[in-house]
Amino acid sequence: MIRHATIDDTPRLLPLLSELGYPTTLEHLNRRFLKFVKNPGFGVAVYETNEEITGLVAWTKTDHLISDATRFSIVGLVVSTSHRGTGIGKKLMKFVEDIARQHSPAIIDLTSGLRRAQDGTHEFYKCIGYQNEGPMAKLYLRKEL
């Protein structure tokens, strides 16, 4: 079952965030979660099986200045190692895609670190239709302040 996450879910999100490479404390996650979900169009959804949270997806929504499309950015997607390959990731991405379709035209973008290529993450995204090729290919640049 996929549903929107609540603050009560954060203790069960900690292991998933660690698997994604972003370990944190419950105190920090609670603070960030509450700040994040209060933004209009931002969301976190979880995949739950038998009261176990086995996946999560988080997204942001912004309007474009240079086009009519609404941009949804996937800012976190993870499925527990023991449940990968079962379709949970596809279902979580479809959940966000269904939300984005309500704001058509819409664009969904995401970044995936080079370190994620080894575990098949990049191929997963390509298999469900995400690409970084042709005239719309992107270069991701970052500056930490």
C-alpha positions as YAML, in Angstrom:
chain: A
units: angstrom
residues:
- id: 1
  name: MET
  ca: [0.00, 0.00, 0.00]
- id: 2
  name: ILE
  ca: [1.25, 3.50, -0.83]
- id: 3
  name: ARG
  ca: [0.23, 6.40, 1.36]
- id: 4
  name: HIS
  ca: [1.43, 9.83, 2.35]
- id: 5
  name: ALA
  ca: [3.93, 9.68, 5.20]
- id: 6
  name: THR
  ca: [3.25, 11.25, 8.57]
- id: 7
  name: ILE
  ca: [5.52, 12.36, 11.39]
- id: 8
  name: ASP
  ca: [4.68, 9.07, 13.13]
- id: 9
  name: ASP
  ca: [6.49, 7.22, 10.33]
- id: 10
  name: THR
  ca: [9.86, 8.88, 10.82]
- id: 11
  name: PRO
  ca: [11.33, 6.24, 13.16]
- id: 12
  name: ARG
  ca: [10.68, 3.63, 10.46]
- id: 13
  name: LEU
  ca: [12.22, 5.87, 7.77]
- id: 14
  name: LEU
  ca: [15.61, 6.03, 9.48]
- id: 15
  name: PRO
  ca: [16.84, 2.64, 8.17]
- id: 16
  name: LEU
  ca: [15.76, 3.51, 4.62]
- id: 17
  name: LEU
  ca: [17.59, 6.83, 4.71]
- id: 18
  name: SER
  ca: [20.70, 5.02, 5.96]
- id: 19
  name: GLU
  ca: [20.45, 2.58, 3.04]
- id: 20
  name: LEU
  ca: [20.19, 5.57, 0.70]
- id: 21
  name: GLY
  ca: [23.42, 6.91, 2.17]
- id: 22
  name: TYR
  ca: [21.94, 9.63, 4.37]
- id: 23
  name: PRO
  ca: [22.01, 8.41, 7.97]
- id: 24
  name: THR
  ca: [20.52, 10.79, 10.50]
- id: 25
  name: THR
  ca: [19.02, 10.94, 13.95]
- id: 26
  name: LEU
  ca: [15.32, 10.84, 14.73]
- id: 27
  name: GLU
  ca: [15.48, 14.37, 16.12]
- id: 28
  name: HIS
  ca: [17.01, 15.76, 12.92]
- id: 29
  name: LEU
  ca: [14.67, 13.78, 10.68]
- id: 30
  name: ASN
  ca: [11.59, 14.94, 12.59]
- id: 31
  name: ARG
  ca: [12.66, 18.57, 12.25]
- id: 32
  name: ARG
  ca: [13.41, 18.24, 8.54]
- id: 33
  name: PHE
  ca: [10.23, 16.24, 7.84]
- id: 34
  name: LEU
  ca: [7.96, 18.84, 9.44]
- id: 35
  name: LYS
  ca: [9.73, 21.69, 7.63]
- id: 36
  name: PHE
  ca: [9.60, 19.82, 4.29]
- id: 37
  name: VAL
  ca: [5.95, 18.76, 4.22]
- id: 38
  name: LYS
  ca: [4.63, 22.19, 5.19]
- id: 39
  name: ASN
  ca: [5.67, 23.46, 1.74]
- id: 40
  name: PRO
  ca: [2.80, 23.43, -0.79]
- id: 41
  name: GLY
  ca: [3.27, 20.68, -3.34]
- id: 42
  name: PHE
  ca: [6.05, 18.94, -1.42]
- id: 43
  name: GLY
  ca: [5.41, 15.38, -0.33]
- id: 44
  name: VAL
  ca: [6.65, 12.12, 1.08]
- id: 45
  name: ALA
  ca: [4.97, 8.81, 0.37]
- id: 46
  name: VAL
  ca: [5.77, 5.40, 1.77]
- id: 47
  name: TYR
  ca: [5.17, 1.85, 0.63]
- id: 48
  name: GLU
  ca: [3.95, -0.26, 3.52]
- id: 49
  name: THR
  ca: [3.58, -4.02, 3.69]
- id: 50
  name: ASN
  ca: [2.41, -5.75, 6.87]
- id: 51
  name: GLU
  ca: [3.11, -2.59, 8.91]
- id: 52
  name: GLU
  ca: [6.69, -2.46, 7.59]
- id: 53
  name: ILE
  ca: [7.76, 0.55, 5.54]
- id: 54
  name: THR
  ca: [9.79, -0.89, 2.69]
- id: 55
  name: GLY
  ca: [10.13, 2.15, 0.44]
- id: 56
  name: LEU
  ca: [9.78, 5.90, 0.28]
- id: 57
  name: VAL
  ca: [9.67, 8.64, -2.30]
- id: 58
  name: ALA
  ca: [9.94, 12.38, -1.64]
- id: 59
  name: TRP
  ca: [9.27, 15.15, -4.14]
- id: 60
  name: THR
  ca: [9.04, 18.89, -4.56]
- id: 61
  name: LYS
  ca: [6.81, 20.89, -6.91]
- id: 62
  name: THR
  ca: [7.67, 24.23, -8.49]
- id: 63
  name: ASP
  ca: [6.36, 26.33, -11.34]
- id: 64
  name: HIS
  ca: [8.56, 27.23, -14.28]
- id: 65
  name: LEU
  ca: [9.24, 30.73, -15.47]
- id: 66
  name: ILE
  ca: [10.53, 29.61, -18.86]
- id: 67
  name: SER
  ca: [7.69, 27.20, -19.70]
- id: 68
  name: ASP
  ca: [4.14, 26.31, -18.77]
- id: 69
  name: ALA
  ca: [5.22, 22.99, -17.28]
- id: 70
  name: THR
  ca: [5.10, 22.35, -13.56]
- id: 71
  name: ARG
  ca: [8.32, 20.74, -12.37]
- id: 72
  name: PHE
  ca: [8.30, 17.88, -9.94]
- id: 73
  name: SER
  ca: [11.70, 16.88, -8.60]
- id: 74
  name: ILE
  ca: [12.28, 13.54, -6.97]
- id: 75
  name: VAL
  ca: [14.47, 14.37, -3.99]
- id: 76
  name: GLY
  ca: [14.59, 10.88, -2.52]
- id: 77
  name: LEU
  ca: [13.65, 7.36, -3.61]
- id: 78
  name: VAL
  ca: [14.70, 4.24, -1.78]
- id: 79
  name: VAL
  ca: [13.46, 0.69, -1.44]
- id: 80
  name: SER
  ca: [14.86, -1.52, 1.30]
- id: 81
  name: THR
  ca: [17.55, -3.86, 0.05]
- id: 82
  name: SER
  ca: [15.48, -6.91, 0.95]
- id: 83
  name: HIS
  ca: [12.56, -5.71, -1.19]
- id: 84
  name: ARG
  ca: [14.35, -4.44, -4.30]
- id: 85
  name: GLY
  ca: [13.30, -5.95, -7.58]
- id: 86
  name: THR
  ca: [9.69, -6.45, -6.44]
- id: 87
  name: GLY
  ca: [8.19, -3.43, -8.23]
- id: 88
  name: ILE
  ca: [7.98, -1.13, -5.21]
- id: 89
  name: GLY
  ca: [10.20, 1.53, -6.77]
- id: 90
  name: LYS
  ca: [8.09, 1.56, -9.95]
- id: 91
  name: LYS
  ca: [4.91, 1.90, -7.90]
- id: 92
  name: LEU
  ca: [6.33, 4.78, -5.86]
- id: 93
  name: MET
  ca: [7.42, 6.60, -9.02]
- id: 94
  name: LYS
  ca: [4.00, 6.02, -10.60]
- id: 95
  name: PHE
  ca: [2.41, 7.51, -7.48]
- id: 96
  name: VAL
  ca: [4.32, 10.77, -8.05]
- id: 97
  name: GLU
  ca: [3.68, 10.63, -11.80]
- id: 98
  name: ASP
  ca: [-0.07, 10.40, -11.13]
- id: 99
  name: ILE
  ca: [0.14, 13.50, -8.94]
- id: 100
  name: ALA
  ca: [2.17, 15.30, -11.62]
- id: 101
  name: ARG
  ca: [-0.40, 14.46, -14.31]
- id: 102
  name: GLN
  ca: [-2.94, 16.52, -12.38]
- id: 103
  name: HIS
  ca: [-0.73, 19.56, -13.12]
- id: 104
  name: SER
  ca: [-0.21, 18.84, -16.81]
- id: 105
  name: PRO
  ca: [1.91, 19.86, -18.53]
- id: 106
  name: ALA
  ca: [4.44, 18.56, -16.04]
- id: 107
  name: ILE
  ca: [8.06, 17.49, -15.98]
- id: 108
  name: ILE
  ca: [9.55, 15.10, -13.45]
- id: 109
  name: ASP
  ca: [13.26, 15.30, -12.94]
- id: 110
  name: LEU
  ca: [15.72, 13.70, -10.58]
- id: 111
  name: THR
  ca: [19.38, 13.34, -9.90]
- id: 112
  name: SER
  ca: [21.09, 10.09, -9.09]
- id: 113
  name: GLY
  ca: [24.65, 10.05, -7.84]
- id: 114
  name: LEU
  ca: [27.33, 8.23, -9.78]
- id: 115
  name: ARG
  ca: [27.80, 5.95, -6.78]
- id: 116
  name: ARG
  ca: [24.28, 4.60, -7.42]
- id: 117
  name: ALA
  ca: [25.19, 3.20, -10.85]
- id: 118
  name: GLN
  ca: [26.75, 0.08, -9.32]
- id: 119
  name: ASP
  ca: [23.52, -1.02, -7.64]
- id: 120
  name: GLY
  ca: [21.46, -0.65, -10.82]
- id: 121
  name: THR
  ca: [19.68, 2.56, -9.88]
- id: 122
  name: HIS
  ca: [20.50, 4.33, -13.14]
- id: 123
  name: GLU
  ca: [19.26, 1.38, -15.20]
- id: 124
  name: PHE
  ca: [16.08, 1.30, -13.11]
- id: 125
  name: TYR
  ca: [15.32, 4.92, -14.00]
- id: 126
  name: LYS
  ca: [16.03, 4.29, -17.68]
- id: 127
  name: CYS
  ca: [13.72, 1.26, -17.67]
- id: 128
  name: ILE
  ca: [10.82, 3.37, -16.40]
- id: 129
  name: GLY
  ca: [11.34, 6.07, -19.01]
- id: 130
  name: TYR
  ca: [13.73, 8.60, -17.47]
- id: 131
  name: GLN
  ca: [16.60, 9.73, -19.65]
- id: 132
  name: ASN
  ca: [19.41, 12.21, -19.94]
- id: 133
  name: GLU
  ca: [20.08, 12.11, -23.66]
- id: 134
  name: GLY
  ca: [19.61, 14.17, -26.75]
- id: 135
  name: PRO
  ca: [18.89, 17.90, -26.93]
- id: 136
  name: MET
  ca: [17.38, 17.98, -23.41]
- id: 137
  name: ALA
  ca: [20.36, 16.30, -21.71]
- id: 138
  name: LYS
  ca: [21.35, 18.00, -18.47]
- id: 139
  name: LEU
  ca: [24.55, 18.71, -16.62]
- id: 140
  name: TYR
  ca: [24.17, 18.78, -12.86]
- id: 141
  name: LEU
  ca: [26.30, 21.36, -11.09]
- id: 142
  name: ARG
  ca: [26.44, 22.03, -7.38]
- id: 143
  name: LYS
  ca: [27.90, 24.58, -5.01]
- id: 144
  name: GLU
  ca: [27.69, 24.14, -1.26]
- id: 145
  name: LEU
  ca: [27.55, 27.29, 0.84]
...
